[in-house]
Amino acid sequence: MTELDLPLRTGRLVLRRFEAADLDAYHAYHSLPETARFLPGEAKSYSQSMESVGKYANFVFEKEGDWVCLAIEAADSPGVLLGEVVLKWLPVRGQAEIGWSLAPEARGRGIASEAAYALLKLGFEELGFHRIDAKLDALNTASAALCERLGMRLESTQVDKWHYKGQWATEVVYAILENEWKARPPA
């Protein structure tokens, strides 16, 4: 794989490495139970947020098992953190996983779609992945709808796959292959 050419730019967004200045905004939405609802851990403390932002700022993306978490900001509002998108290089040849999380004020405006599309494009067109998937809690209908808008197909439903936050959760897996990405209509 090649060095990532960052930041990534879309029509409305800039996807870049996290910076120390993102900490307060990151903590503001990651400390909310509604943000943590479909994430593995609980709402983050300030020190947990600090640790995450530090890790995200200093990622290396060179081999299987590495992952990149990019800050999302509006192109017309530099420094205003809207959320993040993640690309994990899975320990299976040519495969990756995508994810996202947004601040409440950024939800419902197409920001996650635009950012995730840019990450899929990076994964397929620059990094040469064969398959990219997204693993979701079946109750996360907003993310499922986003996967479908991105051209991903529902591959599996695994009942009671995870036990987190005191209950069993059903996992749904959406995926798209490189040839499906290339065959889809232009965005």
Residue pairs with C-beta under 8 A, 6 or more apart in sequence:
1 61
1 62
1 63
1 89
1 127
1 128
2 126
2 127
4 61
4 68
4 122
5 126
6 15
6 16
6 17
6 70
7 14
7 15
7 16
7 17
7 70
8 14
8 15
8 16
8 70
8 118
8 119
8 122
9 15
9 75
10 75
10 114
10 115
10 117
10 118
11 75
11 114
12 74
12 75
12 76
12 111
12 114
13 72
13 73
13 74
13 75
13 82
13 111
13 114
13 115
13 118
14 72
14 73
14 74
14 75
14 78
15 70
15 71
15 72
15 85
15 115
15 118
15 119
16 70
16 71
16 73
17 56
17 57
17 59
17 70
17 71
18 26
18 53
18 56
18 57
18 69
18 70
18 71
18 84
19 57
19 71
20 53
20 57
21 79
22 53
22 71
22 81
23 49
23 50
23 53
25 80
25 81
25 103
26 49
26 52
26 53
26 81
26 84
27 44
27 46
27 49
27 50
28 103
29 35
29 83
29 101
29 102
29 103
29 104
30 36
30 43
30 44
30 48
30 49
30 52
30 101
31 43
31 44
31 45
31 46
31 49
32 43
32 104
33 43
34 104
35 43
35 101
35 103
35 104
36 42
36 43
36 44
37 140
38 136
38 137
38 139
38 140
38 143
39 101
40 162
40 164
41 48
42 165
44 52
55 69
56 69
56 70
56 71
56 84
59 66
59 67
59 68
59 69
60 66
61 67
61 68
61 87
61 89
63 89
64 89
64 90
64 91
64 92
64 93
65 89
65 91
66 88
66 89
67 86
67 87
67 88
67 89
68 86
68 87
69 84
69 85
69 86
70 84
70 85
70 86
70 115
70 119
71 81
71 84
72 81
72 82
72 83
72 84
72 85
72 102
72 106
72 111
72 115
73 79
73 80
73 81
73 82
74 80
74 82
81 103
82 102
82 103
82 105
82 106
82 111
83 100
83 101
83 102
83 103
83 106
83 111
83 112
83 115
84 100
84 101
85 98
85 99
85 100
85 112
85 115
85 116
85 118
85 119
86 97
86 98
86 99
86 100
87 96
87 97
87 98
87 119
87 122
87 123
87 132
88 96
88 97
88 98
88 99
89 96
90 96
90 97
93 130
94 128
94 129
94 130
94 131
95 129
95 130
95 131
95 132
95 133
96 123
96 127
96 129
96 131
96 132
96 133
97 132
97 133
97 134
97 135
98 116
98 119
98 120
98 123
98 132
98 133
98 134
99 134
99 135
100 112
100 115
100 116
100 143
100 146
102 111
102 112
106 112
107 142
112 143
112 146
113 146
113 149
113 150
116 146
116 150
117 150
117 187
120 132
120 150
120 176
120 181
123 129
123 132
124 132
124 178
124 181
124 182
129 178
130 177
130 178
131 175
131 176
131 177
131 178
132 175
132 176
133 152
133 155
133 173
133 174
133 175
133 176
134 143
134 147
134 152
134 173
134 174
134 175
135 171
135 172
135 173
136 143
136 144
136 147
136 171
136 172
136 173
136 174
137 162
137 169
137 170
137 171
137 172
138 144
138 157
138 169
138 170
138 171
138 172
139 169
139 170
144 154
144 172
144 174
147 154
147 174
148 154
148 174
150 176
151 176
151 180
151 181
151 184
152 174
152 175
152 176
153 174
153 175
153 176
153 180
154 172
154 173
154 174
155 173
155 174
155 175
156 171
156 172
156 173
157 170
157 171
157 172
157 173
158 170
158 171
158 172
158 173
159 170
160 168
160 169
160 170
161 169
161 170
161 171
162 168
162 169
162 171
163 169
